[in-house]
Amino acid sequence: MSYKSIDRTLEEVRYVNNRYNPSLITFWDETFTANRRRLIEFCSKYNLPTKWTCDTRADSLDENKIIAMINGGCEHIGIGVECGTDASLEYIGKKESIATIERVGELLEKHSLKWKAYCIIGFPHETEDDIRKTIEFVKKIKPARIVLSFFTPYMGTSFYEECLQSNLITTDFDLAMFSHQSPHNHFCPKINKSTWDSLRKELSKEVDDYNSEAIKVWR
């Protein structure tokens, strides 16, 4: 894989910082911490007053990386937790474990680095119990914020093909009606539509209540 050099990246960040004076810079790279050498170099060279944030995976973080990020100006991060059981993580092909996510959550709390947890409910295999376990788990690991999404079978994914084969969608499926926050999403056949609608509203409120203090200060 080819990367832009850290010096070039920082040159562009300085330009944005000097021209627009942002309060926070976001690096839209879902595996920003995966390459240890690049991350450490970036953090050691970052000397701007503007804080930054990024997304990543739990299994690409460790204590030394977290410390480097804090020292290098990181304000908070986002981590894709997705599900609350090892069986569900295996089903979606996450290639992570609950234990790994818990360990990273403890390290982030230890070093007071704020983080948000992304989670998704409503996968085709899920029961109501599976979904509740996801919310219970993500609250247990104590992120500053929870970002709740609803499963959507996007074209080109294995889930799209699975939903076609299971007759959850048809080939003339109107994707414009659905998104990670759409109330129209219902692709879990083990939960009837009425129960799903009630569950979605209940858990959305639960997450909103959890986030109520964090969103007052979150940038």
VOSETI-25634 format. One record per residue (C-alpha): x, y, z. Coordinates in steps of 0.02 Angstrom, whole numbers, padded with zeros to 5 digits, always signed. Last residue first. Example, Ala and Ser with C-alpha at 12.3 -4.5 7.8 and 13.67 -1.06 7.14 Angstrom:
<sites>
+00684-00053+00357
+00615-00225+00390
</sites>
This chain:
<sites>
-00838+00922+00944
-00914+00841+01098
-00953+00961+01241
-01143+00956+01255
-01146+00792+01159
-01064+00703+01306
-01202+00744+01431
-01350+00675+01334
-01258+00529+01255
-01328+00394+01370
-01502+00470+01354
-01486+00467+01165
-01429+00285+01174
-01580+00235+01277
-01693+00337+01162
-01625+00243+01010
-01646+00081+01107
-01832+00109+01136
-01867+00174+00962
-01779+00028+00878
-01861-00097+00995
-02035-00030+00959
-02006-00033+00771
-01929-00207+00781
-02076-00275+00881
-02197-00210+00749
-02091-00274+00606
-02073-00451+00673
-01904-00503+00742
-01820-00663+00679
-01832-00593+00503
-01700-00458+00536
-01697-00342+00385
-01806-00198+00443
-01745-00026+00390
-01886+00098+00357
-01844+00206+00509
-01684+00257+00417
-01529+00294+00521
-01401+00181+00437
-01488+00211+00271
-01640+00153+00175
-01771+00226+00058
-01643+00272-00077
-01596+00087-00083
-01756+00050-00177
-01745-00141-00196
-01785-00186-00376
-01682-00345-00359
-01787-00396-00210
-01756-00380-00024
-01779-00492+00129
-01804-00638+00010
-01670-00740+00100
-01566-00752-00059
-01580-00564-00086
-01536-00528+00096
-01382-00638+00083
-01329-00554-00079
-01343-00382+00001
-01251-00447+00154
-01107-00505+00044
-01085-00325-00011
-01096-00250-00185
-01261-00164-00154
-01286-00103+00023
-01387-00209+00143
-01423-00082+00284
-01407-00125+00469
-01467+00011+00586
-01344+00132+00666
-01308+00188+00843
-01162+00305+00879
-01121+00290+01064
-01028+00428+01155
-00901+00446+01295
-00865+00260+01282
-00900+00158+01438
-00859-00025+01403
-01022-00077+01487
-01126+00039+01380
-01063-00049+01223
-01100-00218+01299
-01278-00180+01352
-01318-00105+01183
-01249-00256+01091
-01332-00377+01212
-01501-00295+01176
-01478-00333+00992
-01434-00515+01020
-01584-00536+01137
-01702-00463+01006
-01636-00592+00885
-01503-00560+00754
-01459-00661+00599
-01516-00531+00473
-01420-00388+00558
-01533-00265+00649
-01413-00170+00759
-01252-00077+00720
-01126-00001+00840
-01001+00141+00829
-00914+00180+00993
-00854+00355+01033
-00691+00394+01119
-00616+00510+01249
-00434+00481+01296
-00424+00479+01485
-00267+00370+01493
-00345+00232+01598
-00512+00251+01509
-00430+00226+01341
-00336+00075+01409
-00495-00002+01480
-00587+00020+01316
-00441-00061+01226
-00454-00216+01336
-00643-00225+01314
-00627-00218+01125
-00497-00356+01126
-00602-00466+01242
-00757-00444+01133
-00658-00515+00988
-00603-00450+00820
-00608-00522+00645
-00759-00413+00599
-00828-00540+00477
-01011-00497+00512
-01047-00671+00581
-00887-00676+00682
-00932-00514+00771
-01106-00584+00800
-01039-00742+00882
-00914-00643+00985
-01056-00543+01060
-01096-00357+01074
-01091-00297+00895
-01023-00149+00794
-00873-00096+00900
-00807+00020+00765
-00697+00141+00860
-00700+00331+00857
-00563+00442+00927
-00541+00593+01040
-00431+00746+01065
-00270+00687+00982
-00130+00815+00998
+00028+00711+00981
+00050+00676+01166
-00123+00596+01168
-00083+00499+01010
+00084+00438+01076
+00002+00378+01237
-00131+00283+01139
+00000+00205+01026
+00102+00146+01175
-00052+00072+01260
-00111-00028+01111
-00224+00007+00964
-00246-00083+00797
-00361-00216+00871
-00487-00086+00926
-00511-00023+00749
-00494+00158+00695
-00576+00327+00676
-00488+00494+00689
-00478+00655+00789
-00370+00810+00792
-00327+00955+00907
-00275+01123+00836
-00123+01200+00921
-00008+01127+00788
+00149+01028+00830
+00121+00859+00748
+00294+00786+00717
+00298+00653+00854
+00116+00605+00823
+00142+00583+00636
+00301+00481+00660
+00216+00369+00788
+00066+00343+00674
+00171+00310+00520
+00278+00180+00608
+00130+00095+00690
+00027+00073+00532
-00149+00028+00590
-00182+00190+00686
-00280+00282+00550
-00380+00127+00506
-00546+00210+00463
-00459+00357+00381
-00561+00516+00379
-00436+00621+00477
-00537+00751+00572
-00466+00920+00619
-00539+01018+00765
-00570+01201+00806
-00529+01251+00629
-00419+01404+00593
-00471+01415+00410
-00315+01472+00317
-00179+01432+00443
-00253+01266+00498
-00294+01209+00323
-00118+01250+00264
-00043+01169+00418
-00142+01011+00383
-00078+01007+00204
+00102+01022+00260
+00069+00890+00393
+00015+00766+00261
+00166+00806+00153
+00283+00778+00301
+00193+00617+00346
+00219+00551+00170
+00068+00500+00068
+00048+00313+00080
+00063+00173-00045
+00000+00000+00000
</sites>
